[in-house]
Structures are given as structure tokens and as C-alpha cells.
């Protein structure tokens, strides 16, 4: 089931990526605040066949650096860190937009925010379905709107963020029972306007991409607001539609900006450490990136959605 021709495409793009890296960090940087970073690899071809991608919108890396990618064909594909196709499986039902969030739990299982079916799916690394959580649309406790992302607390609890009638974070037991929630739709501190992604750090602080408020909010695991950073704009430290975030092994926070077509790196306190990328279709350029995953080496894998590919960078 390995996609024919894929290794040749990656080898070709290795050279193009190296050449494009300097250009991507040069021309046009004034508009997006781009700064130093290194493009290592570009891979992916548009299509519906195994090993091909159709607007990838979510990506996650496991402890062995295998990459799980969800695209708009409602399937999960598994790749090596170098883009070698390994496996795939279909989700239970089809929707034209597909899932928008993936996460790996402490046991190596894959959690899928099955966005337009109002639920979370749990799979083994081989694709065996282990659980379905939710599935009933609504705004009551334990019901879901559009589930944008999912994260597992170190103690096993499941956190989801959703948009729709309720823009909120819900807290569930390891088996999916409702435990609590926080946040409402709005623009004030602690409120959300389409929360798009969430991740826990080593101190169990929850970082949330509050996408349409162009900011990141940081909460305790009980939902107490601890910090807010970011404001609308394209300068360093500013954000435009942050759609995903991931933590590197050194504790830095990398944010995928759908609206600025770049990846920006921050300290946990929100100080910008630089950005990478600019709009375009060449290697080193981005076309509405949607998802990020950091592997164990600190490399960042970008779901370059409208370019139907993945780029691997070092920031």
C-alpha cells in the first residue's frame, strides 16, 4: 500500500527545500515577522489514494515519531517521520471536512476529535477502535458542539474544546463521563471564540488556541485562567487565527497561524522567539497551515493544508 513514486518526490524536494529555506527566510519577512528556522523535508501528493493527502487538517506524533494525519477524506493515515506511508484506516462515518484534532495518550492510543459527528474516537496504534465518546449534539453537559480538539491530562482525564452554540472546554473522566466545563462564547479573558486546539504542558497547564480572538489562553487543569498572550496582527508576538499549537522537548510553544501562513515559536510565558514561513506553494512556503506536531527530537511537522502536504522544520 506504499504510495508509488513517493520516495522520488521526497528526494527531489529535499534539495528544493534546502534551496528554498534561505529565500523563505529572506524576501517578504517584513510582513510576517519571519526569522531564522530550517526547513528539513517536504512530502505529500494530493489525492485520495493511500499515502496521498487531501487538505490535511490534523497531525500527531507518537513516542516512536510515527505521524498520524487526518485529512478531508475521513481517514487516519500513518507515516514515518520521513513521510514513508505505513498504514491507514477509515473513520466510522464520512463528512466533507474531516476531523480537526488528534492527540496521543500515555498508552500510545490515538484520540480523534471527530468534529462534525460531535464525538471523540479512541484508537489503538494499529487502528482498532477502542471507544466512542459523545455523539449527541447539543450544549448540555456531556453533549458536544463541533469538537475542535482533544487532549489527555497526565492523570487520564480527557479535555475537549468545541465551537457552536457553546464555545467551551469540557472535562471528562478517562471513560468519557462528564466531570465539568469552563468557558463561554465571547471576547473577554477566559471566554472563547472558536477554540481550535489545546495541549497540556509538563505542569498540567492547559494551553488553548483561542483562534478567532487571535490569542492563546493558559488555564489550570481546573479551568482557572492563568495567562493570556497574543493580539491580532502579523508582527512578532502577534497572532492571526492560531489553529494549532505543540510543545517542543525544551518547553517552547510553537503556534500554527492559519491567517499569517507561518509557524511562530514562543516561550511558555508568551514571548516570541521568532517565526518561520510565508504565503505560497514552494517548499518553505505555506498555504493555510492547519496542524502541528513536535516529535521527540524537537522537529516540527506542519500540516500544510491547502498545499496538500507536510513540511518538517526546525525552529
C-alpha positions in Angstrom: 0.0 0.0 0.0 3.1 2.3 -0.1 2.3 5.2 -2.4 4.2 4.7 -5.7 6.7 7.4 -6.5 6.7 9.0 -3.1 10.4 8.4 -2.2 11.4 10.0 -5.5 9.2 13.1 -4.7 10.8 13.4 -1.2 14.3 13.1 -2.6 13.6 15.8 -5.1 12.1 18.1 -2.5 15.0 17.6 -0.1 17.1 19.7 -2.5 14.4 22.2 -3.2 13.7 22.6 0.5 17.3 23.4 1.2 17.4 26.0 -1.6 14.0 27.5 -0.7 14.8 27.8 3.0 17.1 30.8 2.6 14.6 32.5 0.3 11.7 31.8 2.6 13.6 33.4 5.5 14.6 36.4 3.3 12.1 38.0 0.9 8.8 39.1 2.4 9.9 38.6 6.0 9.0 42.1 7.0 5.3 41.4 6.5 5.1 38.3 8.7 8.0 38.8 11.1 9.7 35.7 9.8 13.1 34.9 11.3 15.6 32.0 11.5 14.4 28.4 11.1 15.4 25.5 9.0 13.3 23.5 6.5 14.3 19.8 6.5 11.8 18.0 4.4 8.7 18.3 2.3 6.5 15.4 1.4 3.0 14.6 0.2 1.0 14.4 -3.0 -2.6 15.5 -3.5 -5.1 12.7 -3.8 -7.4 10.1 -2.2 -5.2 7.0 -2.6 -3.4 5.5 0.4 -0.3 7.7 1.1 -1.7 10.7 -0.6 -3.3 13.7 1.2 -6.4 15.9 0.6 -6.2 19.0 2.8 -4.6 17.5 5.9 -6.1 19.3 8.9 -4.6 17.5 12.0 -1.4 15.7 12.8 0.1 14.0 15.8 3.4 12.3 16.6 3.7 9.3 18.9 6.7 8.3 21.1 8.3 6.5 18.2 7.9 9.5 15.9 5.2 7.9 13.8 2.9 10.6 12.3 -0.8 10.2 12.3 -2.5 12.5 9.8 -6.2 13.3 9.4 -7.4 14.8 6.1 -10.7 15.7 4.5 -11.3 12.1 3.3 -12.2 11.0 6.8 -9.3 8.6 7.3 -6.3 8.4 9.5 -3.0 7.7 7.7 0.2 6.7 9.5 3.6 7.8 8.2 7.2 7.6 9.4 8.8 10.9 10.4 10.3 11.0 6.9 6.9 10.6 5.2 7.0 6.9 4.4 3.4 5.6 4.2 2.8 2.9 6.8 -0.9 2.3 7.2 -4.4 3.8 7.2 -7.9 3.3 8.3 -11.3 4.8 7.7 -13.4 6.6 10.3 -16.9 5.3 11.0 -18.7 7.9 9.0 -17.9 10.4 6.2 -18.1 14.2 6.3 -16.7 16.6 3.7 -14.5 18.4 6.3 -13.0 15.6 8.4 -11.6 15.7 11.9 -9.7 18.8 13.1 -7.8 17.5 16.1 -5.6 14.5 17.1 -3.8 13.6 20.2 -1.7 10.7 21.6 -2.4 9.5 25.1 0.1 8.0 27.6 -0.6 4.5 26.3 0.1 5.4 22.7 -3.5 5.4 21.7 -4.8 8.0 19.2 -7.6 10.3 20.2 -9.6 11.8 17.3 -11.8 14.9 17.5 -14.4 13.7 15.1 -15.6 17.2 14.7 -18.8 17.1 12.7 -20.1 14.0 14.4 -19.9 15.6 17.9 -17.7 13.0 19.4 -14.2 11.7 20.3 -12.9 8.4 18.9 -10.1 6.4 20.5 -8.0 4.0 18.5 -5.1 1.7 19.2 -1.9 2.4 17.2 -2.9 -0.2 14.7 -6.3 1.4 14.1 -8.6 -0.8 16.3 -11.4 1.3 17.6 -11.4 1.3 21.5 -14.1 3.8 22.4 -16.6 6.4 21.2 -17.3 9.3 23.5 -20.2 11.6 22.8 -22.1 11.7 19.6 -25.1 13.6 20.8 -25.1 17.2 19.5 -26.2 19.9 22.0 -25.0 22.4 24.6 -25.9 20.5 27.7 -23.2 19.0 29.9 -21.7 15.9 28.2 -23.2 16.8 24.8 -21.0 18.3 22.1 -20.9 21.0 19.5 -18.2 20.8 16.9 -15.4 19.1 18.7 -12.3 21.0 17.5 -9.6 19.2 19.5 -8.9 16.8 22.4 -6.1 16.4 24.9 -5.4 13.8 27.7 -4.5 15.1 31.1 -1.5 13.3 32.7 -3.9 11.6 35.2 -6.0 10.3 32.3 -8.9 12.8 32.2 -10.0 13.9 28.7 -10.3 17.6 27.8 -12.1 18.7 24.7 -12.7 22.2 23.1 -15.7 22.9 20.9 -17.4 25.6 19.0 -21.0 26.1 18.0 -23.7 27.2 20.4 -21.2 26.7 23.2 -17.5 27.7 22.8 -16.1 25.9 25.8 -13.7 23.3 27.3 -15.3 20.1 28.7 -13.6 17.8 31.2 -14.4 14.1 31.0 -13.3 11.1 33.0 -10.9 8.6 31.4 -14.0 6.6 30.3 -15.8 9.7 28.9 -18.1 10.6 31.8 -18.8 14.3 32.2 -16.9 16.0 35.0 -17.1 19.7 34.4 -16.6 22.6 31.9 -15.4 26.1 31.6 -15.6 29.0 29.2 -18.4 30.6 27.2 -18.6 32.3 23.8 -17.1 35.8 24.0 -14.1 38.0 23.8 -13.3 38.7 27.5 -10.5 36.9 29.4 -11.5 33.3 30.0 -14.0 33.3 27.2 -13.6 31.7 23.7 -14.4 32.5 20.1 -13.8 29.2 18.3 -11.2 27.5 20.5 -9.3 25.4 17.9 -6.7 23.4 19.8 -5.4 22.6 23.2 -2.4 20.9 24.8 -1.0 20.2 28.3 2.5 21.0 29.4 4.5 19.1 31.9 3.0 21.2 34.8 -0.5 20.2 33.6 -1.2 23.7 32.4 -3.7 23.8 29.5 -2.8 26.0 26.5 -5.7 26.8 24.3 -5.6 28.3 20.8 -8.5 30.9 21.0 -8.5 31.2 17.3 -10.9 33.9 16.4 -9.8 36.0 19.3 -6.2 35.7 17.9 -4.7 34.7 21.2 -3.5 31.8 23.4 -5.1 31.4 26.8 -3.5 29.3 29.6 -5.5 27.6 32.3 -5.0 25.4 35.3 -6.5 21.9 34.9 -9.4 23.1 37.0 -10.2 25.9 34.5 -8.6 28.8 36.3 -7.3 31.4 33.9 -3.5 31.8 34.4 -2.3 33.8 31.4 -3.3 35.3 28.1 -0.9 36.3 25.3 -1.2 37.4 21.7 -3.2 40.1 19.8 -4.4 40.4 16.2 -1.6 41.2 13.7 1.3 39.9 11.7 4.3 41.3 13.7 6.3 39.0 16.0 4.3 38.3 19.1 1.0 38.9 17.3 -1.3 36.2 16.0 -3.8 35.8 13.2 -6.1 32.8 13.6 -3.9 30.4 15.6 -5.2 27.0 14.7 -2.9 24.6 16.5 0.0 24.5 18.9 2.5 22.0 20.1 5.2 21.8 22.8 8.8 21.0 22.0 11.0 18.9 24.3 12.6 22.2 25.6 9.2 23.5 26.7 8.8 26.1 23.9 5.3 26.6 22.4 5.0 26.5 18.6 1.8 28.0 17.2 0.4 27.4 13.7 -1.1 30.6 12.3 -3.6 29.9 9.6 -4.1 33.6 8.9 -0.4 34.6 8.7 0.8 31.4 6.9 3.6 30.9 9.4 4.7 29.0 12.5 5.7 31.1 15.5 7.7 30.0 18.5 7.1 31.3 22.0 8.3 30.8 25.5 5.7 29.4 27.8 5.1 32.9 29.1 4.3 34.2 25.6 7.5 35.9 24.5 8.0 35.4 20.7 11.3 33.6 19.8 10.8 34.1 16.1 8.7 32.8 13.2 9.1 30.8 10.0 7.2 30.7 6.8 5.3 32.9 4.3 2.4 32.5 1.9 3.0 30.4 -1.1 3.3 27.0 -2.7 7.0 26.5 -3.0 9.0 24.4 -0.4 9.3 26.6 2.7 6.1 28.4 2.0 2.7 27.7 3.5 -0.9 27.8 2.2 -3.3 27.9 5.2 -1.5 25.5 7.5 -3.8 23.8 10.0 -1.9 21.5 12.3 1.4 20.9 14.1 3.2 18.0 15.8 6.5 18.0 17.5 8.5 14.8 17.5 10.8 13.6 20.3 13.8 15.3 18.5 12.0 18.7 18.6 11.3 18.8 14.9 8.0 20.4 13.9 5.8 18.7 11.3 3.4 21.1 9.7 0.1 20.0 8.1 0.3 22.5 5.1 -3.4 22.0 4.4 -4.1 23.8 1.1 -0.8 22.6 -0.3 -1.8 19.0 0.5 1.5 18.1 2.1 3.6 18.0 5.3 6.7 20.1 5.9 9.3 19.3 8.6 11.1 22.2 10.1 13.5 23.0 13.0 12.9 26.3 14.9 
